[in-house]
Amino acid sequence: MSWAPLKTVLLVLLSFCLFSENEGYAKNDNVNIFYLDYGPKEGTPVLMIQGLGAQLTYWPDELISLLQQNGYRPIVFDNRDAGLSDNFDEKGRPPFIWNYIKFYLNLPMRSTYSLEDMANDGIAVMDHLQIQDFHVLGISMGGMISQRLVADHQERVITFTQIASMAKSPDVSTAPKGELRRLITDRSNKELSEEERINRAIRIYEILGTEGVTINREEFAESALANIKRGKSKSGFSRQLQAILADKDRYNELKNITVPTLIIHGTIDPLIPFEEGKRTSELIANNTFIEVQKMSHLIDKPVLDSIDKILINHLDGVILEQDMIL
């Protein structure tokens, strides 16, 4: 009798067990936060925090696989007001015109919740999973949330990776320009049909992705529609944006961060100015700054292919050069 077929089945089952996903809800006070733990359980945890309006499904599969294959355990979650996490739709959409005036006059704003609350959502996930020590990786708004999380919980953070983010409270000088501004403004204050939302998502992706990368519009539209149906909130984007605008500059918080930090920013980022990414590097003492010349705002395949080894070396504790240009 040959044991080859049985061995194949056992290997498949073992692989499934090692990398099986675990999902559920963590609770931060009365807010339920949906998370997905990719495993493997024995891997070193990496808490990953997404950006404005983004769901946990937005993380590239290639990035998740890269981390797993190098001994890490990616853990992702839907920010409040996104995906399957609790939303605050009962609070209504923030008053757009009044906030628009406040923004241009640089007047203080109020928000339904704060970036600190959103940082505590991430801590709630790790507490729920009974994980004490972990790496933190945040992109865009997720980088802003991560800044507060890392500054307040340094005793638990192994390393910090910030991608396409900044410490400055947004103002007119840092606001996106042209078509991108219009698309973001429309998303924050207009109700659109599913088809219009899909077309808008495609256009935003084209602007924020690496120049020259083409997407399969039919596949992208299917994915965008699935995310639209998955998301429970109709106005969460507006309240998340309000939380960003209401938060103060995080300069002092960054000055107090001492954990090894990797900062990655695209030279041609149209959403968060390159100069603001560089500014965060000047504030954090123990950091490496990576300037990615072809990078816009997203971690698509060309960008990941450029930074993959550097990211893994950083997580592995390898001492990197202080500044690099890719």
C-alpha positions as CSV (number, residue, x, y, z in Angstrom):
1,M,0.0,0.0,0.0
2,S,1.3,3.4,-1.0
3,W,1.3,6.2,1.7
4,A,1.9,8.9,-0.9
5,P,-1.8,10.0,-1.3
6,L,-2.3,10.0,2.5
7,K,0.9,12.0,3.1
8,T,-0.4,14.6,0.5
9,V,-3.7,14.9,2.3
10,L,-2.0,15.3,5.7
11,L,0.3,18.0,4.3
12,V,-2.7,19.9,2.9
13,L,-4.5,19.6,6.3
14,L,-1.4,20.7,8.2
15,S,-0.9,23.7,5.9
16,F,-4.6,24.6,6.4
17,C,-4.2,24.4,10.2
18,L,-1.1,26.5,10.2
19,F,-2.5,29.3,8.1
20,S,-6.2,29.0,9.0
21,E,-8.0,32.3,9.5
22,N,-9.7,33.4,12.6
23,E,-12.3,36.1,12.6
24,G,-14.6,37.7,15.1
25,Y,-15.4,40.8,17.1
26,A,-13.5,42.7,19.8
27,K,-15.2,45.2,22.0
28,N,-13.9,48.7,22.8
29,D,-16.4,49.9,25.4
30,N,-19.6,49.5,23.5
31,V,-18.1,49.5,20.0
32,N,-17.8,46.2,18.2
33,I,-14.7,45.9,16.0
34,F,-14.5,43.2,13.4
35,Y,-11.1,41.6,12.9
36,L,-9.5,38.9,10.8
37,D,-6.4,37.1,12.2
38,Y,-4.7,35.5,9.2
39,G,-2.3,33.4,11.3
40,P,-0.2,31.4,11.7
41,K,-0.7,31.5,15.5
42,E,2.9,30.9,16.2
43,G,3.9,33.8,14.0
44,T,5.0,37.2,15.4
45,P,1.8,39.4,15.3
46,V,1.6,42.5,13.0
47,L,-1.4,44.7,13.6
48,M,-2.3,46.5,10.4
49,I,-4.4,49.6,10.4
50,Q,-6.2,50.8,7.2
51,G,-6.9,54.3,5.9
52,L,-9.8,56.6,5.4
53,G,-13.0,54.7,4.3
54,A,-11.0,51.5,3.7
55,Q,-12.1,48.1,4.8
56,L,-9.8,45.3,5.9
57,T,-10.4,43.7,2.5
58,Y,-8.3,46.5,1.0
59,W,-5.0,45.0,2.2
60,P,-3.2,43.4,-0.8
61,D,-3.1,39.6,-0.7
62,E,0.6,39.8,-1.8
63,L,1.4,41.8,1.4
64,I,-0.4,39.3,3.6
65,S,1.4,36.4,2.0
66,L,4.7,38.2,2.3
67,L,4.3,38.6,6.0
68,Q,3.1,35.0,6.6
69,Q,5.9,33.5,4.5
70,N,8.5,35.3,6.6
71,G,7.2,34.2,10.0
72,Y,4.7,36.9,10.8
73,R,1.0,36.8,11.7
74,P,-1.0,39.6,10.0
75,I,-4.0,40.8,12.0
76,V,-6.3,43.3,10.3
77,F,-9.6,44.9,11.3
78,D,-12.3,47.2,10.1
79,N,-12.0,50.7,11.6
80,R,-15.2,51.9,13.3
81,D,-17.6,53.2,10.7
82,A,-16.2,50.9,8.0
83,G,-16.8,47.3,6.9
84,L,-18.4,45.0,9.5
85,S,-17.5,47.1,12.5
86,D,-20.1,49.2,14.3
87,N,-21.0,52.4,12.6
88,F,-22.3,55.7,13.9
89,D,-24.9,56.4,11.2
90,E,-27.4,57.4,13.9
91,K,-25.2,60.5,14.5
92,G,-25.8,61.7,11.0
93,R,-23.5,63.1,8.4
94,P,-21.3,66.0,9.6
95,P,-22.5,69.4,8.3
96,F,-20.4,69.7,5.1
97,I,-20.7,73.4,4.3
98,W,-20.1,74.6,7.9
99,N,-17.1,72.2,8.2
100,Y,-15.8,73.4,4.8
101,I,-15.8,77.0,6.1
102,K,-14.0,75.9,9.3
103,F,-11.4,74.0,7.4
104,Y,-10.5,77.0,5.2
105,L,-10.5,79.4,8.2
106,N,-8.4,76.9,10.2
107,L,-11.0,76.8,13.0
108,P,-11.3,73.9,15.5
109,M,-13.7,71.1,14.7
110,R,-15.5,68.5,16.7
111,S,-15.9,64.9,15.8
112,T,-18.1,62.0,16.8
113,Y,-15.0,60.1,18.0
114,S,-11.3,60.7,17.9
115,L,-8.2,59.1,16.3
116,E,-7.3,58.1,19.9
117,D,-10.6,56.2,20.1
118,M,-9.7,54.5,16.8
119,A,-6.3,53.6,18.2
120,N,-7.9,52.0,21.2
121,D,-10.0,49.9,18.8
122,G,-6.8,48.3,17.6
123,I,-5.6,47.7,21.2
124,A,-9.0,46.1,21.9
125,V,-8.4,43.6,19.1
126,M,-5.0,42.7,20.5
127,D,-6.4,42.4,24.1
128,H,-9.2,40.2,22.8
129,L,-6.6,37.9,21.1
130,Q,-4.5,38.0,24.3
131,I,-1.5,39.4,22.4
132,Q,0.8,41.5,24.5
133,D,3.7,42.4,22.1
134,F,3.2,43.1,18.4
135,H,4.4,45.1,15.4
136,V,2.3,48.0,14.1
137,L,1.8,48.9,10.4
138,G,-0.4,51.7,9.4
139,I,-1.2,53.4,6.0
140,S,-2.6,56.9,5.4
141,M,-5.2,57.6,8.1
142,G,-4.1,54.3,9.6
143,G,-0.7,55.8,10.0
144,M,-2.2,58.7,11.9
145,I,-4.1,56.3,14.1
146,S,-0.9,54.2,14.5
147,Q,1.0,57.3,15.7
148,R,-1.3,57.7,18.6
149,L,-1.4,53.9,19.3
150,V,2.4,53.6,19.3
151,A,3.0,56.7,21.4
152,D,0.5,55.6,24.0
153,H,1.5,51.9,24.1
154,Q,5.2,51.8,23.3
155,E,5.8,49.1,26.0
156,R,3.8,46.7,23.7
157,V,5.1,47.7,20.3
158,I,8.0,45.9,18.8
159,T,8.4,48.1,15.6
160,F,6.3,50.7,13.9
161,T,5.9,51.0,10.1
162,Q,4.2,54.1,8.7
163,I,3.2,54.3,5.0
164,A,2.0,57.4,3.2
165,S,0.9,59.3,6.3
166,M,1.7,62.5,8.3
167,A,1.6,64.0,11.8
168,K,0.2,67.4,10.8
169,S,-3.5,68.2,11.2
170,P,-4.7,68.7,7.6
171,D,-5.1,72.3,6.4
172,V,-5.4,74.1,3.1
173,S,-1.7,73.7,2.4
174,T,-1.8,69.9,2.6
175,A,-5.3,69.3,1.1
176,P,-5.4,67.3,-2.2
177,K,-5.9,69.2,-5.3
178,G,-7.9,69.0,-8.5
179,E,-9.9,65.9,-9.5
180,L,-8.8,64.0,-6.3
181,R,-10.2,66.8,-4.1
182,R,-13.5,66.7,-6.0
183,L,-13.8,62.9,-5.7
184,I,-13.1,63.0,-1.9
185,T,-15.5,65.9,-1.5
186,D,-18.2,64.1,-3.4
187,R,-17.7,61.0,-1.3
188,S,-18.0,62.9,2.0
189,N,-21.3,64.7,1.2
190,K,-23.2,63.1,-1.7
191,E,-25.3,59.9,-2.1
192,L,-24.5,58.1,-5.3
193,S,-25.8,55.1,-7.1
194,E,-23.9,51.8,-7.0
195,E,-22.6,52.3,-10.5
196,E,-21.5,55.9,-9.7
197,R,-19.7,54.6,-6.5
198,I,-17.9,51.9,-8.5
199,N,-16.8,54.4,-11.2
200,R,-15.6,56.7,-8.5
201,A,-13.6,53.9,-6.8
202,I,-12.0,53.0,-10.1
203,R,-10.9,56.6,-10.7
204,I,-9.6,57.1,-7.2
205,Y,-7.6,53.9,-7.6
206,E,-6.1,55.1,-10.9
207,I,-5.0,58.4,-9.3
208,L,-3.6,56.8,-6.2
209,G,-1.9,53.8,-7.8
210,T,1.5,53.5,-9.5
211,E,1.6,55.3,-12.8
212,G,1.4,52.9,-15.8
213,V,-0.3,50.1,-13.8
214,T,-3.4,49.0,-15.6
215,I,-6.3,47.4,-13.9
216,N,-8.9,44.9,-15.1
217,R,-11.9,47.2,-14.8
218,E,-14.4,44.3,-14.8
219,E,-12.7,42.5,-12.0
220,F,-12.2,45.8,-10.1
221,A,-15.8,46.6,-10.5
222,E,-16.8,43.2,-9.0
223,S,-14.5,43.7,-6.1
224,A,-15.7,47.3,-5.5
225,L,-19.4,46.1,-5.6
226,A,-18.6,43.4,-3.0
227,N,-17.0,46.0,-0.7
228,I,-20.0,48.3,-1.1
229,K,-22.3,45.5,-0.1
230,R,-20.0,44.4,2.8
231,G,-19.9,47.9,4.3
232,K,-22.7,48.6,6.7
233,S,-22.3,52.4,7.0
234,K,-23.6,54.9,4.6
235,S,-21.9,58.0,6.0
236,G,-18.9,56.6,7.9
237,F,-16.4,58.1,5.5
238,S,-17.5,61.6,6.5
239,R,-17.2,60.9,10.2
240,Q,-13.7,59.3,9.8
241,L,-12.7,62.4,7.8
242,Q,-14.1,64.6,10.6
243,A,-12.0,62.7,13.1
244,I,-8.8,63.4,11.1
245,L,-9.7,67.1,10.8
246,A,-10.5,67.5,14.5
247,D,-7.3,65.9,15.6
248,K,-4.4,68.1,16.6
249,D,-0.9,67.9,15.2
250,R,0.8,64.8,16.7
251,Y,4.4,66.3,16.7
252,N,5.0,65.9,20.4
253,E,3.7,62.3,20.3
254,L,6.2,61.5,17.5
255,K,9.0,63.1,19.4
256,N,8.3,60.6,22.2
257,I,8.4,57.5,20.0
258,T,11.5,55.4,20.6
259,V,10.6,52.1,19.0
260,P,12.4,51.2,15.7
261,T,10.4,52.9,13.0
262,L,10.2,52.5,9.2
263,I,8.6,55.4,7.3
264,I,7.7,54.8,3.6
265,H,6.4,57.6,1.4
266,G,6.0,58.1,-2.3
267,T,7.6,61.1,-4.0
268,I,4.5,61.8,-6.1
269,D,1.8,61.1,-3.5
270,P,-1.2,63.3,-4.5
271,L,-3.1,62.7,-1.2
272,I,-0.5,63.3,1.5
273,P,2.4,65.5,0.5
274,F,5.8,63.9,0.4
275,E,7.2,66.7,2.6
276,E,4.8,65.7,5.4
277,G,6.1,62.2,5.3
278,K,9.6,63.4,5.5
279,R,8.6,65.7,8.4
280,T,7.6,62.6,10.5
281,S,11.0,61.2,9.9
282,E,12.6,64.4,11.4
283,L,10.4,64.0,14.5
284,I,11.0,60.3,15.3
285,A,14.5,59.6,16.6
286,N,15.0,55.9,15.8
287,N,13.7,55.7,12.2
288,T,14.6,54.8,8.6
289,F,13.0,56.9,5.9
290,I,12.3,55.3,2.5
291,E,11.6,57.6,-0.5
292,V,9.9,55.6,-3.2
293,Q,10.1,57.6,-6.4
294,K,7.5,55.8,-8.4
295,M,5.0,55.4,-5.6
296,S,1.8,57.4,-5.5
297,H,-0.2,56.5,-2.4
298,L,-1.1,52.8,-2.5
299,I,0.9,49.6,-1.9
300,D,0.3,48.0,-5.3
301,K,2.5,45.3,-6.8
302,P,5.3,47.6,-8.2
303,V,5.6,49.3,-4.8
304,L,5.5,46.1,-2.8
305,D,8.2,44.6,-5.1
306,S,10.4,47.6,-4.2
307,I,9.9,47.6,-0.4
308,D,9.4,43.9,0.4
309,K,12.9,43.1,1.5
310,I,13.3,46.3,3.4
311,L,10.0,45.8,5.3
312,I,10.9,42.2,6.3
313,N,14.4,43.3,7.4
314,H,12.8,46.0,9.5
315,L,10.5,43.6,11.2
316,D,13.3,41.1,11.6
317,G,15.3,43.7,13.6
318,V,18.0,44.3,11.0
319,I,19.5,47.8,11.4
320,L,18.8,49.7,8.2
321,E,20.4,52.8,6.6
322,Q,18.9,56.0,7.9
323,D,17.6,57.2,4.5
324,M,17.1,55.4,1.2
325,I,15.8,56.3,-2.2
326,L,14.1,53.6,-4.3
